[in-house]
Each structure stands twice: as structure tokens, then as C-alpha cells.
Amino acid sequence: MTEYIDKRGWKFRVMHGLGEVWKARYNKPGKSSWKGVPVLPWREKREDAEHDLEVYAKSHGMKKVEECDG
């Protein structure tokens, strides 16, 4: 899965929810918790959530950081 970072240093990635759902989440620097990106929906397919995050990241000028396991 791909991780992005914005100009504030917030990290963004798609994570699994309860049940068979996926959503983009963010993590602020110095925090351990990940929060859901409010404007992006829960998806039944990981690929759909990854696409949502890719479009969101591009529209907000984020940089792709790494491919991470998850």
C-alpha cells in the first residue's frame, strides 16, 4: 500500500476497518493514533480506497513517501 505525506508532515494511508471495509486515514506527527479522512468514504475494496487516496493526495499536493506493508 502507498503512503503519502503533506506539507504539515501528516502521513496518509489506506487502512482496514471493522468488517470488510477500507478507508484512507491520517496520522499527525508525534501522535500514535490514525484518524479517518472525513471527506473520503468507506470502501468495500482496498483498491477503491487506494484510488480515493491517490486522487485526494494529488489534489492536495502531497508526496508519495513509500510502499508499505499493511
Salt bridges, closest charged atoms under 4 A:
GLU3 OE1 - ARG13 NH2 2.37
ASP6 OD2 - ARG8 NH2 2.58
GLU50 OE2 - ARG46 NE 3.92
ASP52 OD2 - ARG43 NE 2.72
GLU54 OE2 - LYS58 NZ 3.36
